[in-house]
Amino acid sequence: MVRKTLYALLGLGPLVIVLDQAGVGDITLFVAAAFALIPLAWVIGEATEQAAHHTGPGIGGFLNATFGNAPELIIALFAVADGLTEVVRGSLTGSVVGNLLLVLGFSLAVGGPGAVDRESSLTSLGLVGLAALLFFIPAIPGWSGDPDRRSLAVLSLPVACILLVVYATVTVVMLRRHRRLHVSGEPEAGEGWSLALAMAVLAGATAMTAFVSEILVHSLETFADRAHLNDFFVAAVIVAIVGNAAEHGGAVVVAYRGRIKLAAEIALASSAQVAVFLVPAVALLAWAIQPLALSFRPVELGALIGSTALAAALLASGRSSRTRGIALIAAYAGVAVAFFLVGDRNP
């Protein structure tokens, strides 16, 4: 019954696009788009789990992160075009923190006791930590003066290039490792989708998620005004969660089904991919629109480093538990409160 309902709700995606073209109010669009992301989250989770039967959880998590982060890249570039640089930076750091604390936390809390891939987990967390340290290079000069000045955008270029090289190198090594583990491991029982079908569904659901997410983000400003929220909080919390809603839901879905290792891979691979691939990719692609400086605020970098350290400490044993999940969720609540209290950057 639930499965049939979710399949039926997939029609909400095209409906949201029609409503947007019809010019309905932003509040209606926001609500409709938010609901439309729920079945898309389920489909992405379902397709990822089916693909993982053929590739193993490590590569499955990478696939989910790649497809799940595609809409966020699109959202970020639209925001750059609109001159919303603080929204871009806030949503990107908020995405990393959200994956490390909120998504991983809910996955562990829902999935309960189980094993995680310790080496893969610590590698992903190490990549996020490295990115956070390199972000200090353009960020510190941006703590005084105009954070969007061209010199900071130029200073961000070598940081972006270094991160992309590191990401490419580590990704190749880890995918080869995951492939070896999958080939040498026990084959998974049960019939499911073919790999081609799973990939096609992932691509289609991601494309629809991109359209829906864009509409939802464009309607967020009106929602924020009505809710009396500052722009930074909206970007770092609401936009970050909404932009990754399908991916977040996918991790929780597979965790609920008992596949803790895959759920952890989704959350951690996504956080690493945003930090060392998506952020530098946006910084480089933005030059085709207008330069974007990676001048993150102290609270953003503090949240990045703190969430990385906490996740590493809780996963160091290679085991998951509901208690660890609840601790991560509580930490995210604290970060969200901090983002709300610091407010927008002073001009």
Contacts in CASP RR format, 6 or more apart in sequence:
PFRMAT RR
TARGET T0000
AUTHOR 0000-0000-0000
METHOD contacts of the structure
MODEL  1
MVRKTLYALLGLGPLVIVLDQAGVGDITLFVAAAFALIPLAWVIGEATEQ
AAHHTGPGIGGFLNATFGNAPELIIALFAVADGLTEVVRGSLTGSVVGNL
LLVLGFSLAVGGPGAVDRESSLTSLGLVGLAALLFFIPAIPGWSGDPDRR
SLAVLSLPVACILLVVYATVTVVMLRRHRRLHVSGEPEAGEGWSLALAMA
VLAGATAMTAFVSEILVHSLETFADRAHLNDFFVAAVIVAIVGNAAEHGG
AVVVAYRGRIKLAAEIALASSAQVAVFLVPAVALLAWAIQPLALSFRPVE
LGALIGSTALAAALLASGRSSRTRGIALIAAYAGVAVAFFLVGDRNP
6 38 0 8 1.000
6 39 0 8 1.000
6 42 0 8 1.000
6 43 0 8 1.000
7 39 0 8 1.000
9 35 0 8 1.000
9 36 0 8 1.000
9 38 0 8 1.000
9 39 0 8 1.000
10 39 0 8 1.000
10 40 0 8 1.000
10 43 0 8 1.000
11 36 0 8 1.000
11 39 0 8 1.000
12 32 0 8 1.000
12 35 0 8 1.000
12 36 0 8 1.000
12 39 0 8 1.000
13 36 0 8 1.000
13 40 0 8 1.000
13 208 0 8 1.000
13 211 0 8 1.000
13 212 0 8 1.000
14 208 0 8 1.000
15 32 0 8 1.000
15 36 0 8 1.000
16 29 0 8 1.000
16 32 0 8 1.000
16 33 0 8 1.000
16 36 0 8 1.000
16 211 0 8 1.000
16 212 0 8 1.000
16 215 0 8 1.000
17 211 0 8 1.000
17 212 0 8 1.000
17 215 0 8 1.000
19 28 0 8 1.000
19 29 0 8 1.000
19 32 0 8 1.000
20 29 0 8 1.000
20 215 0 8 1.000
25 219 0 8 1.000
25 222 0 8 1.000
26 218 0 8 1.000
26 219 0 8 1.000
26 221 0 8 1.000
26 222 0 8 1.000
26 223 0 8 1.000
27 219 0 8 1.000
27 222 0 8 1.000
27 223 0 8 1.000
27 226 0 8 1.000
29 215 0 8 1.000
29 216 0 8 1.000
29 218 0 8 1.000
29 219 0 8 1.000
30 216 0 8 1.000
30 219 0 8 1.000
30 220 0 8 1.000
30 222 0 8 1.000
30 223 0 8 1.000
33 212 0 8 1.000
33 213 0 8 1.000
33 215 0 8 1.000
33 216 0 8 1.000
33 219 0 8 1.000
34 216 0 8 1.000
34 242 0 8 1.000
34 245 0 8 1.000
36 212 0 8 1.000
37 209 0 8 1.000
37 212 0 8 1.000
37 213 0 8 1.000
37 216 0 8 1.000
37 242 0 8 1.000
37 245 0 8 1.000
37 246 0 8 1.000
38 245 0 8 1.000
40 205 0 8 1.000
40 208 0 8 1.000
40 209 0 8 1.000
40 212 0 8 1.000
40 245 0 8 1.000
40 246 0 8 1.000
41 245 0 8 1.000
41 246 0 8 1.000
41 247 0 8 1.000
41 248 0 8 1.000
41 249 0 8 1.000
41 250 0 8 1.000
41 253 0 8 1.000
42 249 0 8 1.000
42 250 0 8 1.000
42 253 0 8 1.000
43 201 0 8 1.000
43 205 0 8 1.000
43 246 0 8 1.000
44 64 0 8 1.000
44 67 0 8 1.000
44 68 0 8 1.000
44 202 0 8 1.000
44 205 0 8 1.000
44 206 0 8 1.000
44 209 0 8 1.000
44 246 0 8 1.000
44 247 0 8 1.000
44 249 0 8 1.000
44 250 0 8 1.000
45 64 0 8 1.000
45 249 0 8 1.000
45 250 0 8 1.000
45 251 0 8 1.000
45 253 0 8 1.000
45 254 0 8 1.000
46 201 0 8 1.000
46 253 0 8 1.000
47 193 0 8 1.000
47 198 0 8 1.000
47 199 0 8 1.000
47 201 0 8 1.000
47 202 0 8 1.000
47 205 0 8 1.000
48 60 0 8 1.000
48 61 0 8 1.000
48 63 0 8 1.000
48 64 0 8 1.000
48 67 0 8 1.000
48 198 0 8 1.000
48 202 0 8 1.000
48 250 0 8 1.000
48 254 0 8 1.000
48 262 0 8 1.000
48 266 0 8 1.000
49 253 0 8 1.000
49 254 0 8 1.000
49 257 0 8 1.000
49 259 0 8 1.000
49 262 0 8 1.000
50 192 0 8 1.000
50 193 0 8 1.000
50 197 0 8 1.000
50 198 0 8 1.000
50 201 0 8 1.000
51 59 0 8 1.000
51 60 0 8 1.000
51 63 0 8 1.000
51 193 0 8 1.000
51 195 0 8 1.000
51 198 0 8 1.000
51 199 0 8 1.000
51 202 0 8 1.000
52 58 0 8 1.000
52 59 0 8 1.000
52 60 0 8 1.000
52 61 0 8 1.000
52 63 0 8 1.000
52 259 0 8 1.000
52 262 0 8 1.000
53 188 0 8 1.000
53 190 0 8 1.000
53 192 0 8 1.000
54 195 0 8 1.000
54 198 0 8 1.000
55 63 0 8 1.000
55 178 0 8 1.000
55 179 0 8 1.000
55 182 0 8 1.000
55 195 0 8 1.000
56 178 0 8 1.000
56 181 0 8 1.000
56 182 0 8 1.000
56 262 0 8 1.000
57 117 0 8 1.000
57 178 0 8 1.000
57 259 0 8 1.000
57 261 0 8 1.000
57 262 0 8 1.000
57 265 0 8 1.000
58 117 0 8 1.000
58 120 0 8 1.000
58 174 0 8 1.000
58 178 0 8 1.000
58 181 0 8 1.000
58 182 0 8 1.000
58 261 0 8 1.000
58 262 0 8 1.000
58 265 0 8 1.000
58 269 0 8 1.000
59 175 0 8 1.000
59 178 0 8 1.000
59 179 0 8 1.000
59 182 0 8 1.000
60 262 0 8 1.000
60 265 0 8 1.000
60 266 0 8 1.000
61 262 0 8 1.000
61 265 0 8 1.000
61 266 0 8 1.000
61 269 0 8 1.000
62 171 0 8 1.000
62 174 0 8 1.000
62 175 0 8 1.000
62 178 0 8 1.000
62 265 0 8 1.000
62 269 0 8 1.000
62 273 0 8 1.000
63 199 0 8 1.000
63 202 0 8 1.000
64 202 0 8 1.000
64 247 0 8 1.000
64 250 0 8 1.000
64 251 0 8 1.000
64 265 0 8 1.000
64 266 0 8 1.000
64 269 0 8 1.000
64 270 0 8 1.000
65 247 0 8 1.000
65 266 0 8 1.000
65 269 0 8 1.000
65 270 0 8 1.000
65 272 0 8 1.000
65 273 0 8 1.000
66 273 0 8 1.000
67 202 0 8 1.000
67 203 0 8 1.000
67 205 0 8 1.000
67 206 0 8 1.000
67 247 0 8 1.000
68 206 0 8 1.000
68 209 0 8 1.000
68 244 0 8 1.000
68 246 0 8 1.000
68 247 0 8 1.000
68 270 0 8 1.000
69 244 0 8 1.000
69 247 0 8 1.000
69 270 0 8 1.000
69 273 0 8 1.000
69 274 0 8 1.000
69 277 0 8 1.000
69 278 0 8 1.000
70 206 0 8 1.000
70 210 0 8 1.000
71 206 0 8 1.000
71 209 0 8 1.000
71 210 0 8 1.000
71 213 0 8 1.000
71 214 0 8 1.000
71 243 0 8 1.000
71 246 0 8 1.000
72 91 0 8 1.000
72 92 0 8 1.000
72 95 0 8 1.000
72 213 0 8 1.000
72 243 0 8 1.000
72 244 0 8 1.000
72 274 0 8 1.000
72 278 0 8 1.000
73 278 0 8 1.000
73 281 0 8 1.000
73 282 0 8 1.000
74 210 0 8 1.000
74 213 0 8 1.000
74 214 0 8 1.000
75 91 0 8 1.000
75 210 0 8 1.000
75 213 0 8 1.000
75 214 0 8 1.000
75 217 0 8 1.000
75 239 0 8 1.000
75 243 0 8 1.000
76 88 0 8 1.000
76 91 0 8 1.000
76 92 0 8 1.000
76 278 0 8 1.000
76 282 0 8 1.000
77 282 0 8 1.000
77 285 0 8 1.000
77 286 0 8 1.000
77 289 0 8 1.000
78 214 0 8 1.000
78 217 0 8 1.000
78 218 0 8 1.000
79 85 0 8 1.000
79 87 0 8 1.000
79 88 0 8 1.000
79 91 0 8 1.000
79 217 0 8 1.000
80 88 0 8 1.000
80 282 0 8 1.000
80 286 0 8 1.000
80 289 0 8 1.000
80 290 0 8 1.000
80 292 0 8 1.000
81 289 0 8 1.000
81 290 0 8 1.000
83 290 0 8 1.000
84 235 0 8 1.000
85 147 0 8 1.000
85 148 0 8 1.000
85 292 0 8 1.000
85 293 0 8 1.000
86 231 0 8 1.000
86 232 0 8 1.000
86 235 0 8 1.000
86 344 0 8 1.000
86 345 0 8 1.000
87 231 0 8 1.000
87 234 0 8 1.000
87 235 0 8 1.000
87 239 0 8 1.000
88 235 0 8 1.000
88 282 0 8 1.000
88 286 0 8 1.000
88 292 0 8 1.000
89 235 0 8 1.000
89 294 0 8 1.000
89 295 0 8 1.000
89 296 0 8 1.000
89 297 0 8 1.000
89 300 0 8 1.000
90 232 0 8 1.000
90 235 0 8 1.000
90 236 0 8 1.000
90 239 0 8 1.000
90 240 0 8 1.000
90 296 0 8 1.000
90 300 0 8 1.000
91 235 0 8 1.000
91 236 0 8 1.000
91 239 0 8 1.000
91 240 0 8 1.000
91 243 0 8 1.000
92 240 0 8 1.000
92 274 0 8 1.000
92 278 0 8 1.000
92 279 0 8 1.000
92 282 0 8 1.000
93 236 0 8 1.000
93 240 0 8 1.000
93 296 0 8 1.000
93 300 0 8 1.000
93 301 0 8 1.000
93 303 0 8 1.000
93 304 0 8 1.000
94 235 0 8 1.000
94 236 0 8 1.000
94 237 0 8 1.000
94 240 0 8 1.000
94 300 0 8 1.000
94 303 0 8 1.000
95 240 0 8 1.000
95 243 0 8 1.000
95 244 0 8 1.000
95 270 0 8 1.000
95 271 0 8 1.000
95 274 0 8 1.000
95 278 0 8 1.000
96 128 0 8 1.000
96 271 0 8 1.000
96 274 0 8 1.000
96 275 0 8 1.000
96 304 0 8 1.000
96 307 0 8 1.000
97 236 0 8 1.000
97 240 0 8 1.000
97 303 0 8 1.000
97 304 0 8 1.000
97 307 0 8 1.000
97 332 0 8 1.000
97 335 0 8 1.000
98 240 0 8 1.000
98 241 0 8 1.000
98 244 0 8 1.000
98 271 0 8 1.000
98 307 0 8 1.000
98 332 0 8 1.000
99 244 0 8 1.000
99 248 0 8 1.000
99 267 0 8 1.000
99 268 0 8 1.000
99 270 0 8 1.000
99 271 0 8 1.000
99 274 0 8 1.000
100 125 0 8 1.000
100 128 0 8 1.000
100 267 0 8 1.000
100 268 0 8 1.000
100 271 0 8 1.000
100 307 0 8 1.000
100 308 0 8 1.000
100 310 0 8 1.000
100 311 0 8 1.000
100 328 0 8 1.000
101 307 0 8 1.000
101 310 0 8 1.000
101 311 0 8 1.000
101 328 0 8 1.000
101 329 0 8 1.000
101 331 0 8 1.000
101 332 0 8 1.000
101 335 0 8 1.000
102 241 0 8 1.000
102 248 0 8 1.000
102 328 0 8 1.000
102 329 0 8 1.000
102 332 0 8 1.000
103 244 0 8 1.000
103 247 0 8 1.000
103 248 0 8 1.000
103 249 0 8 1.000
103 251 0 8 1.000
103 252 0 8 1.000
103 266 0 8 1.000
103 267 0 8 1.000
103 270 0 8 1.000
104 251 0 8 1.000
104 264 0 8 1.000
104 267 0 8 1.000
104 268 0 8 1.000
104 311 0 8 1.000
104 325 0 8 1.000
104 328 0 8 1.000
105 267 0 8 1.000
105 324 0 8 1.000
105 325 0 8 1.000
105 326 0 8 1.000
105 327 0 8 1.000
105 328 0 8 1.000
105 329 0 8 1.000
105 332 0 8 1.000
106 248 0 8 1.000
106 251 0 8 1.000
106 252 0 8 1.000
106 255 0 8 1.000
106 325 0 8 1.000
106 329 0 8 1.000
107 251 0 8 1.000
107 252 0 8 1.000
107 255 0 8 1.000
107 260 0 8 1.000
107 263 0 8 1.000
107 264 0 8 1.000
107 266 0 8 1.000
107 267 0 8 1.000
107 320 0 8 1.000
107 325 0 8 1.000
108 255 0 8 1.000
108 260 0 8 1.000
108 263 0 8 1.000
108 264 0 8 1.000
108 320 0 8 1.000
108 321 0 8 1.000
108 322 0 8 1.000
108 324 0 8 1.000
108 325 0 8 1.000
108 328 0 8 1.000
109 322 0 8 1.000
109 325 0 8 1.000
109 326 0 8 1.000
109 329 0 8 1.000
110 252 0 8 1.000
110 255 0 8 1.000
110 256 0 8 1.000
111 255 0 8 1.000
111 256 0 8 1.000
111 258 0 8 1.000
111 260 0 8 1.000
111 263 0 8 1.000
111 320 0 8 1.000
111 322 0 8 1.000
112 255 0 8 1.000
112 260 0 8 1.000
112 320 0 8 1.000
112 321 0 8 1.000
112 322 0 8 1.000
113 319 0 8 1.000
113 320 0 8 1.000
113 321 0 8 1.000
113 322 0 8 1.000
114 260 0 8 1.000
114 261 0 8 1.000
114 319 0 8 1.000
114 320 0 8 1.000
114 321 0 8 1.000
115 260 0 8 1.000
115 261 0 8 1.000
115 318 0 8 1.000
115 319 0 8 1.000
115 320 0 8 1.000
116 260 0 8 1.000
116 261 0 8 1.000
116 264 0 8 1.000
116 315 0 8 1.000
116 318 0 8 1.000
116 319 0 8 1.000
116 320 0 8 1.000
117 261 0 8 1.000
117 264 0 8 1.000
117 265 0 8 1.000
117 318 0 8 1.000
118 315 0 8 1.000
118 316 0 8 1.000
118 317 0 8 1.000
118 318 0 8 1.000
119 177 0 8 1.000
120 174 0 8 1.000
120 177 0 8 1.000
120 178 0 8 1.000
120 265 0 8 1.000
120 268 0 8 1.000
121 264 0 8 1.000
121 268 0 8 1.000
121 315 0 8 1.000
121 318 0 8 1.000
122 312 0 8 1.000
122 315 0 8 1.000
122 316 0 8 1.000
123 170 0 8 1.000
123 174 0 8 1.000
123 272 0 8 1.000
124 268 0 8 1.000
124 269 0 8 1.000
124 271 0 8 1.000
124 272 0 8 1.000
125 268 0 8 1.000
125 271 0 8 1.000
125 272 0 8 1.000
125 308 0 8 1.000
125 311 0 8 1.000
125 312 0 8 1.000
125 315 0 8 1.000
126 272 0 8 1.000
126 308 0 8 1.000
126 312 0 8 1.000
127 166 0 8 1.000
127 167 0 8 1.000
127 170 0 8 1.000
127 272 0 8 1.000
127 275 0 8 1.000
127 276 0 8 1.000
128 271 0 8 1.000
128 272 0 8 1.000
128 275 0 8 1.000
128 276 0 8 1.000
128 304 0 8 1.000
128 308 0 8 1.000
129 275 0 8 1.000
129 304 0 8 1.000
129 305 0 8 1.000
129 308 0 8 1.000
130 163 0 8 1.000
130 166 0 8 1.000
130 276 0 8 1.000
131 163 0 8 1.000
131 275 0 8 1.000
131 276 0 8 1.000
131 279 0 8 1.000
131 304 0 8 1.000
132 275 0 8 1.000
132 301 0 8 1.000
132 302 0 8 1.000
132 304 0 8 1.000
132 305 0 8 1.000
132 308 0 8 1.000
134 159 0 8 1.000
134 162 0 8 1.000
134 163 0 8 1.000
135 159 0 8 1.000
135 279 0 8 1.000
135 294 0 8 1.000
135 296 0 8 1.000
135 301 0 8 1.000
135 304 0 8 1.000
136 301 0 8 1.000
137 155 0 8 1.000
137 159 0 8 1.000
138 152 0 8 1.000
138 155 0 8 1.000
138 156 0 8 1.000
138 159 0 8 1.000
138 293 0 8 1.000
138 294 0 8 1.000
138 295 0 8 1.000
139 294 0 8 1.000
139 295 0 8 1.000
139 296 0 8 1.000
139 297 0 8 1.000
139 298 0 8 1.000
139 301 0 8 1.000
141 151 0 8 1.000
141 152 0 8 1.000
141 155 0 8 1.000
141 295 0 8 1.000
142 152 0 8 1.000
142 293 0 8 1.000
142 295 0 8 1.000
143 295 0 8 1.000
143 297 0 8 1.000
143 298 0 8 1.000
147 293 0 8 1.000
147 295 0 8 1.000
147 345 0 8 1.000
148 292 0 8 1.000
148 293 0 8 1.000
148 295 0 8 1.000
149 293 0 8 1.000
150 291 0 8 1.000
152 293 0 8 1.000
152 294 0 8 1.000
152 295 0 8 1.000
153 283 0 8 1.000
153 287 0 8 1.000
153 291 0 8 1.000
153 292 0 8 1.000
153 293 0 8 1.000
154 291 0 8 1.000
155 293 0 8 1.000
156 283 0 8 1.000
156 292 0 8 1.000
156 293 0 8 1.000
156 294 0 8 1.000
156 295 0 8 1.000
157 283 0 8 1.000
157 284 0 8 1.000
159 280 0 8 1.000
159 283 0 8 1.000
159 294 0 8 1.000
160 279 0 8 1.000
160 280 0 8 1.000
160 281 0 8 1.000
160 283 0 8 1.000
160 284 0 8 1.000
160 294 0 8 1.000
161 280 0 8 1.000
161 284 0 8 1.000
163 275 0 8 1.000
163 276 0 8 1.000
163 277 0 8 1.000
163 279 0 8 1.000
163 280 0 8 1.000
164 276 0 8 1.000
164 277 0 8 1.000
164 280 0 8 1.000
164 281 0 8 1.000
164 284 0 8 1.000
166 276 0 8 1.000
167 272 0 8 1.000
167 273 0 8 1.000
167 276 0 8 1.000
167 277 0 8 1.000
167 280 0 8 1.000
170 276 0 8 1.000
193 201 0 8 1.000
205 246 0 8 1.000
206 246 0 8 1.000
209 245 0 8 1.000
209 246 0 8 1.000
213 242 0 8 1.000
213 243 0 8 1.000
213 245 0 8 1.000
216 242 0 8 1.000
216 243 0 8 1.000
217 239 0 8 1.000
217 242 0 8 1.000
217 243 0 8 1.000
220 234 0 8 1.000
220 238 0 8 1.000
220 239 0 8 1.000
220 242 0 8 1.000
221 234 0 8 1.000
223 238 0 8 1.000
224 230 0 8 1.000
224 231 0 8 1.000
224 234 0 8 1.000
224 238 0 8 1.000
229 238 0 8 1.000
229 340 0 8 1.000
230 340 0 8 1.000
230 343 0 8 1.000
230 344 0 8 1.000
231 344 0 8 1.000
232 297 0 8 1.000
232 339 0 8 1.000
232 342 0 8 1.000
232 343 0 8 1.000
232 344 0 8 1.000
232 345 0 8 1.000
233 336 0 8 1.000
233 339 0 8 1.000
233 340 0 8 1.000
233 343 0 8 1.000
236 300 0 8 1.000
236 339 0 8 1.000
237 336 0 8 1.000
237 339 0 8 1.000
237 340 0 8 1.000
241 248 0 8 1.000
244 270 0 8 1.000
247 266 0 8 1.000
247 270 0 8 1.000
250 266 0 8 1.000
251 263 0 8 1.000
251 266 0 8 1.000
251 267 0 8 1.000
251 270 0 8 1.000
252 263 0 8 1.000
254 262 0 8 1.000
254 263 0 8 1.000
254 266 0 8 1.000
255 263 0 8 1.000
260 320 0 8 1.000
264 315 0 8 1.000
264 320 0 8 1.000
268 311 0 8 1.000
275 304 0 8 1.000
279 294 0 8 1.000
282 292 0 8 1.000
283 292 0 8 1.000
283 294 0 8 1.000
286 292 0 8 1.000
297 342 0 8 1.000
297 345 0 8 1.000
299 338 0 8 1.000
299 339 0 8 1.000
299 342 0 8 1.000
303 335 0 8 1.000
303 338 0 8 1.000
303 339 0 8 1.000
307 331 0 8 1.000
307 332 0 8 1.000
307 335 0 8 1.000
310 327 0 8 1.000
310 328 0 8 1.000
310 331 0 8 1.000
311 328 0 8 1.000
314 324 0 8 1.000
314 325 0 8 1.000
314 327 0 8 1.000
314 328 0 8 1.000
315 324 0 8 1.000
END
